[in-house]
């Protein structure tokens, strides 16, 4: 398992020359936001919030009455606006599934 970004890196890797067809590929959408350390936040990232307990997953949702990226706490189905301050990325759902199980 490997994360590649930005697109230029993906396009120029040996993967494309070796017949990589993208079928086992997961595209993670950039939210346009940065965590408090300046790291880009992507859909599927797992974050902690300085003002809330637990781990949160960044996901696309329309549960708040409008479509957009939200934060969903791992131990319930309650979305929160992603604009909350103090986000720190601790992993993502693809490379760190143990973070989801540890919070349940």
LOMAR-822983 format. One record per atom (N, C-alpha, C): residue number from 0; residue in one letter; chain; atom name; z, x, y. Coordinates in Angstrom, 1 decimal, padded with zeros to 4 digits. Last residue first. Layout:
> nr/rest/kette/atom/c3/c1/c2
> NUM/a/A/CA/Z/X/Y
...
# end
This chain:
> nr/rest/kette/atom/c3/c1/c2
> 103/x/A/N/019.0/-013.5/002.5
> 103/x/A/CA/019.2/-014.9/002.0
> 103/x/A/C/020.5/-015.1/001.4
> 102/x/A/N/018.8/-010.9/003.2
> 102/x/A/CA/019.4/-011.8/004.2
> 102/x/A/C/019.6/-013.2/003.7
> 101/x/A/N/017.7/-009.6/001.2
> 101/x/A/CA/019.0/-009.1/001.5
> 101/x/A/C/019.6/-010.1/002.5
> 100/x/A/N/015.1/-010.7/001.1
> 100/x/A/CA/016.1/-011.0/000.0
> 100/x/A/C/017.5/-010.7/000.4
> 99/x/A/N/014.0/-009.4/003.3
> 99/x/A/CA/014.1/-010.9/003.3
> 99/x/A/C/015.1/-011.3/002.2
> 98/x/A/N/014.1/-006.8/002.7
> 98/x/A/CA/014.9/-007.2/003.9
> 98/x/A/C/015.0/-008.7/003.9
> 97/x/A/N/012.4/-006.5/000.5
> 97/x/A/CA/013.8/-006.5/000.3
> 97/x/A/C/014.7/-006.9/001.5
> 96/x/A/N/009.9/-006.3/001.6
> 96/x/A/CA/010.3/-007.6/001.1
> 96/x/A/C/011.8/-007.6/000.8
> 95/x/A/N/008.4/-004.4/003.3
> 95/x/A/CA/009.9/-004.4/003.2
> 95/x/A/C/010.4/-005.8/002.7
> 94/x/A/N/005.7/-004.7/003.5
> 94/x/A/CA/006.2/-003.4/003.0
> 94/x/A/C/007.7/-003.4/002.8
> 93/x/A/N/005.5/-007.4/004.2
> 93/x/A/CA/004.6/-006.9/003.2
> 93/x/A/C/005.2/-005.6/002.6
> 92/x/A/N/007.1/-008.1/006.3
> 92/x/A/CA/007.3/-008.9/005.0
> 92/x/A/C/006.4/-008.3/003.9
> 91/x/A/N/008.5/-005.1/007.8
> 91/x/A/CA/007.6/-006.3/007.8
> 91/x/A/C/007.7/-006.9/006.4
> 90/x/A/N/011.1/-003.8/010.0
> 90/x/A/CA/010.2/-003.7/008.9
> 90/x/A/C/009.2/-004.9/009.0
> 89/x/A/N/012.5/-004.0/012.3
> 89/x/A/CA/013.2/-003.3/011.2
> 89/x/A/C/012.3/-003.2/010.0
> 88/x/A/N/012.2/-004.1/015.8
> 88/x/A/CA/011.5/-004.2/014.5
> 88/x/A/C/012.2/-003.4/013.4
> 87/x/A/N/014.2/-005.8/017.9
> 87/x/A/CA/014.0/-004.5/017.3
> 87/x/A/C/013.4/-004.7/016.0
> 86/x/A/N/014.6/-007.6/021.0
> 86/x/A/CA/014.0/-007.5/019.6
> 86/x/A/C/013.9/-006.0/019.2
> 85/x/A/N/015.6/-008.2/023.5
> 85/x/A/CA/016.4/-007.4/022.6
> 85/x/A/C/015.9/-007.3/021.2
> 84/x/A/N/014.9/-011.7/024.4
> 84/x/A/CA/015.0/-010.2/024.7
> 84/x/A/C/015.8/-009.5/023.6
> 83/x/A/N/012.6/-014.1/023.3
> 83/x/A/CA/014.0/-013.6/023.4
> 83/x/A/C/014.1/-012.1/023.6
> 82/x/A/N/010.0/-015.0/022.9
> 82/x/A/CA/010.3/-014.2/024.1
> 82/x/A/C/011.7/-013.8/024.3
> 81/x/A/N/009.6/-016.5/020.7
> 81/x/A/CA/009.6/-015.1/020.5
> 81/x/A/C/009.9/-014.3/021.8
> 80/x/A/N/011.7/-019.4/020.2
> 80/x/A/CA/010.6/-018.7/021.0
> 80/x/A/C/010.7/-017.2/020.8
> 79/x/A/N/012.4/-020.1/016.8
> 79/x/A/CA/012.9/-019.8/018.1
> 79/x/A/C/011.7/-019.2/018.9
> 78/x/A/N/012.6/-022.4/014.0
> 78/x/A/CA/011.9/-021.4/014.8
> 78/x/A/C/012.6/-021.3/016.2
> 77/x/A/N/014.4/-022.8/011.1
> 77/x/A/CA/014.5/-023.1/012.6
> 77/x/A/C/013.8/-022.1/013.4
> 76/x/A/N/014.9/-022.7/008.5
> 76/x/A/CA/013.6/-023.0/008.9
> 76/x/A/C/013.5/-023.3/010.4
> 75/x/A/N/017.0/-019.9/007.4
> 75/x/A/CA/016.8/-021.3/007.6
> 75/x/A/C/015.3/-021.5/008.2
> 74/x/A/N/017.2/-017.2/006.9
> 74/x/A/CA/018.0/-018.1/006.1
> 74/x/A/C/017.9/-019.5/006.5
> 73/x/A/N/015.4/-016.0/008.7
> 73/x/A/CA/015.2/-015.9/007.3
> 73/x/A/C/016.0/-016.9/006.5
> 72/x/A/N/014.3/-017.6/011.6
> 72/x/A/CA/015.4/-016.9/010.9
> 72/x/A/C/015.2/-017.0/009.4
> 71/x/A/N/011.3/-016.9/013.1
> 71/x/A/CA/011.9/-017.8/012.2
> 71/x/A/C/013.0/-017.1/011.5
> 70/x/A/N/009.7/-016.9/016.2
> 70/x/A/CA/010.6/-016.2/015.3
> 70/x/A/C/011.3/-017.2/014.4
> 69/x/A/N/006.2/-017.4/017.0
> 69/x/A/CA/007.7/-017.7/017.0
> 69/x/A/C/008.4/-016.8/016.1
> 68/x/A/N/003.2/-017.7/018.6
> 68/x/A/CA/004.1/-016.9/017.8
> 68/x/A/C/005.5/-017.3/018.0
> 67/x/A/N/001.7/-021.0/018.8
> 67/x/A/CA/002.0/-019.7/019.3
> 67/x/A/C/002.9/-018.9/018.3
> 66/x/A/N/001.2/-024.4/019.9
> 66/x/A/CA/000.9/-023.3/018.9
> 66/x/A/C/001.2/-021.9/019.6
> 65/x/A/N/003.8/-026.6/020.6
> 65/x/A/CA/002.6/-025.9/021.1
> 65/x/A/C/002.4/-024.7/020.1
> 64/x/A/N/006.0/-027.7/019.4
> 64/x/A/CA/005.2/-028.5/020.3
> 64/x/A/C/003.9/-027.9/020.8
> 63/x/A/N/007.1/-026.0/017.7
> 63/x/A/CA/007.8/-026.2/019.0
> 63/x/A/C/007.0/-027.0/019.9
> 62/x/A/N/005.5/-025.7/015.5
> 62/x/A/CA/006.6/-026.5/015.4
> 62/x/A/C/007.4/-026.8/016.7
> 61/x/A/N/003.3/-024.1/015.1
> 61/x/A/CA/003.2/-025.1/016.2
> 61/x/A/C/004.3/-026.1/016.1
> 60/x/A/N/003.2/-020.5/014.6
> 60/x/A/CA/003.7/-021.8/014.3
> 60/x/A/C/003.3/-022.8/015.5
> 59/x/A/N/003.2/-017.4/013.1
> 59/x/A/CA/002.4/-018.3/013.9
> 59/x/A/C/002.9/-019.7/013.6
> 58/x/A/N/006.1/-015.2/013.1
> 58/x/A/CA/005.1/-016.0/012.5
> 58/x/A/C/004.4/-016.9/013.5
> 57/x/A/N/008.5/-012.8/012.4
> 57/x/A/CA/007.5/-013.2/013.4
> 57/x/A/C/006.4/-013.9/012.7
> 56/x/A/N/011.7/-013.4/011.1
> 56/x/A/CA/010.3/-013.1/010.8
> 56/x/A/C/009.4/-013.6/012.0
> 55/x/A/N/014.9/-012.0/011.6
> 55/x/A/CA/013.9/-013.0/011.9
> 55/x/A/C/012.5/-012.5/011.6
> 54/x/A/N/018.3/-011.6/010.4
> 54/x/A/CA/016.9/-011.1/010.6
> 54/x/A/C/016.0/-012.3/010.8
> 53/x/A/N/021.5/-012.2/012.1
> 53/x/A/CA/020.5/-012.3/011.1
> 53/x/A/C/019.2/-011.6/011.4
> 52/x/A/N/022.5/-013.4/015.3
> 52/x/A/CA/022.8/-012.8/014.0
> 52/x/A/C/021.6/-013.0/013.1
> 51/x/A/N/021.5/-012.6/018.7
> 51/x/A/CA/021.6/-013.5/017.6
> 51/x/A/C/021.8/-012.8/016.3
> 50/x/A/N/021.1/-010.6/020.6
> 50/x/A/CA/022.0/-011.7/021.0
> 50/x/A/C/022.1/-012.8/019.9
> 49/x/A/N/019.3/-008.7/019.6
> 49/x/A/CA/020.6/-008.3/020.0
> 49/x/A/C/021.6/-009.4/020.3
> 48/x/A/N/017.7/-009.4/016.6
> 48/x/A/CA/017.8/-009.8/018.0
> 48/x/A/C/019.2/-009.4/018.4
> 47/x/A/N/015.4/-007.9/014.4
> 47/x/A/CA/016.7/-008.3/014.7
> 47/x/A/C/016.8/-008.6/016.2
> 46/x/A/N/012.4/-008.7/012.5
> 46/x/A/CA/013.1/-008.2/013.7
> 46/x/A/C/014.6/-008.6/013.7
> 45/x/A/N/009.6/-008.1/010.7
> 45/x/A/CA/010.9/-008.6/010.6
> 45/x/A/C/011.7/-007.9/011.7
> 44/x/A/N/006.1/-009.1/011.0
> 44/x/A/CA/007.2/-008.2/011.3
> 44/x/A/C/008.6/-008.9/011.1
> 43/x/A/N/004.4/-011.2/010.9
> 43/x/A/CA/004.9/-010.7/009.6
> 43/x/A/C/005.9/-009.6/009.8
> 42/x/A/N/002.5/-010.2/013.7
> 42/x/A/CA/002.8/-011.3/012.8
> 42/x/A/C/003.2/-010.7/011.4
> 41/x/A/N/003.9/-007.4/015.5
> 41/x/A/CA/002.9/-008.0/014.8
> 41/x/A/C/003.4/-009.2/013.9
> 40/x/A/N/004.7/-005.5/018.3
> 40/x/A/CA/005.2/-006.6/017.4
> 40/x/A/C/004.0/-007.3/016.8
> 39/x/A/N/004.8/-002.1/019.1
> 39/x/A/CA/004.0/-003.3/019.0
> 39/x/A/C/004.6/-004.3/018.0
> 38/x/A/N/007.7/-000.5/020.5
> 38/x/A/CA/006.8/-000.7/019.4
> 38/x/A/C/006.1/-002.0/019.4
> 37/x/A/N/009.6/-000.2/022.5
> 37/x/A/CA/008.2/000.0/022.9
> 37/x/A/C/007.2/-000.1/021.7
> 36/x/A/N/012.1/-000.9/021.9
> 36/x/A/CA/011.8/000.5/021.8
> 36/x/A/C/010.3/000.8/022.1
> 35/x/A/N/012.2/-003.6/022.0
> 35/x/A/CA/012.9/-002.9/023.0
> 35/x/A/C/012.7/-001.4/023.0
> 34/x/A/N/008.7/-004.4/021.1
> 34/x/A/CA/010.2/-004.5/020.9
> 34/x/A/C/010.9/-003.7/022.0
> 33/x/A/N/006.1/-006.2/022.9
> 33/x/A/CA/006.7/-004.9/022.4
> 33/x/A/C/008.2/-005.2/022.1
> 32/x/A/N/003.3/-008.5/022.4
> 32/x/A/CA/004.7/-008.1/022.8
> 32/x/A/C/005.1/-006.8/022.2
> 31/x/A/N/001.0/-009.3/021.2
> 31/x/A/CA/000.9/-008.9/022.6
> 31/x/A/C/002.3/-008.5/023.2
> 30/x/A/N/001.0/-009.6/018.5
> 30/x/A/CA/001.5/-010.7/019.4
> 30/x/A/C/001.3/-010.5/020.8
> 29/x/A/N/-001.6/-008.9/016.3
> 29/x/A/CA/-000.7/-008.4/017.3
> 29/x/A/C/-000.3/-009.5/018.2
> 28/x/A/N/-001.8/-010.0/012.9
> 28/x/A/CA/-002.2/-010.2/014.3
> 28/x/A/C/-001.1/-009.7/015.3
> 27/x/A/N/-002.7/-008.3/010.1
> 27/x/A/CA/-001.5/-008.7/010.9
> 27/x/A/C/-001.9/-008.8/012.3
> 26/x/A/N/-004.5/-009.0/007.2
> 26/x/A/CA/-004.6/-008.7/008.6
> 26/x/A/C/-003.4/-009.2/009.3
> 25/x/A/N/-004.4/-007.6/004.1
> 25/x/A/CA/-003.7/-008.6/004.9
> 25/x/A/C/-003.9/-008.2/006.4
> 24/x/A/N/-006.6/-007.2/001.3
> 24/x/A/CA/-006.2/-006.8/002.7
> 24/x/A/C/-005.5/-007.9/003.4
> 23/x/A/N/-008.0/-007.5/-000.9
> 23/x/A/CA/-006.5/-007.3/-001.1
> 23/x/A/C/-005.9/-006.9/000.3
> 22/x/A/N/-010.6/-007.6/000.1
> 22/x/A/CA/-010.0/-008.8/-000.6
> 22/x/A/C/-008.5/-008.7/-000.8
> 21/x/A/N/-011.9/-005.4/001.2
> 21/x/A/CA/-010.9/-006.2/002.0
> 21/x/A/C/-010.3/-007.4/001.3
> 20/x/A/N/-013.5/-003.7/-000.2
> 20/x/A/CA/-014.1/-005.0/000.2
> 20/x/A/C/-013.1/-005.9/001.0
> 19/x/A/N/-014.4/-000.4/-000.5
> 19/x/A/CA/-013.3/-001.3/-000.1
> 19/x/A/C/-013.9/-002.6/000.4
> 18/x/A/N/-016.2/001.6/-001.1
> 18/x/A/CA/-016.5/000.3/-001.6
> 18/x/A/C/-015.3/-000.7/-001.3
> 17/x/A/N/-015.7/004.0/000.1
> 17/x/A/CA/-015.4/003.9/-001.3
> 17/x/A/C/-015.6/002.5/-001.9
> 16/x/A/N/-016.1/003.7/002.8
> 16/x/A/CA/-017.2/004.4/002.0
> 16/x/A/C/-017.0/004.3/000.5
> 15/x/A/N/-013.8/002.4/003.5
> 15/x/A/CA/-015.0/001.7/003.6
> 15/x/A/C/-016.1/002.4/002.8
> 14/x/A/N/-011.9/004.5/003.0
> 14/x/A/CA/-011.8/003.2/002.3
> 14/x/A/C/-013.2/002.5/002.3
> 13/x/A/N/-012.0/006.5/004.8
> 13/x/A/CA/-012.8/006.7/003.5
> 13/x/A/C/-012.8/005.4/002.8
> 12/x/A/N/-012.1/005.1/008.1
> 12/x/A/CA/-011.4/005.7/006.9
> 12/x/A/C/-012.4/005.8/005.7
> 11/x/A/N/-013.1/003.9/010.3
> 11/x/A/CA/-013.5/005.3/010.1
> 11/x/A/C/-012.9/005.9/008.8
> 10/x/A/N/-012.0/001.4/010.5
> 10/x/A/CA/-013.4/001.5/010.4
> 10/x/A/C/-013.9/002.9/009.9
> 9/x/A/N/-009.3/002.0/010.8
> 9/x/A/CA/-009.7/001.3/009.6
> 9/x/A/C/-011.2/001.5/009.4
> 8/x/A/N/-009.4/003.1/013.4
> 8/x/A/CA/-008.9/003.9/012.3
> 8/x/A/C/-009.3/003.3/010.9
> 7/x/A/N/-010.3/001.0/014.9
> 7/x/A/CA/-011.1/002.2/014.8
> 7/x/A/C/-010.7/003.1/013.6
> 6/x/A/N/-008.2/-000.9/014.7
> 6/x/A/CA/-009.4/-001.1/014.0
> 6/x/A/C/-010.2/000.1/013.8
> 5/x/A/N/-005.3/001.3/014.8
> 5/x/A/CA/-006.0/000.2/015.2
> 5/x/A/C/-007.3/000.1/014.4
> 4/x/A/N/-004.1/001.0/011.5
> 4/x/A/CA/-004.4/000.4/012.8
> 4/x/A/C/-004.6/001.5/013.7
> 3/x/A/N/-003.0/000.3/008.2
> 3/x/A/CA/-004.0/001.0/009.1
> 3/x/A/C/-004.1/000.3/010.4
> 2/x/A/N/-000.7/000.8/005.7
> 2/x/A/CA/-001.0/000.1/006.9
> 2/x/A/C/-001.9/000.9/007.8
> 1/x/A/N/-000.9/000.6/002.2
> 1/x/A/CA/-001.0/001.4/003.4
> 1/x/A/C/-001.3/000.5/004.6
> 0/x/A/N/000.0/000.8/-001.2
> 0/x/A/CA/000.0/000.0/000.0
> 0/x/A/C/000.0/000.9/001.2
# end
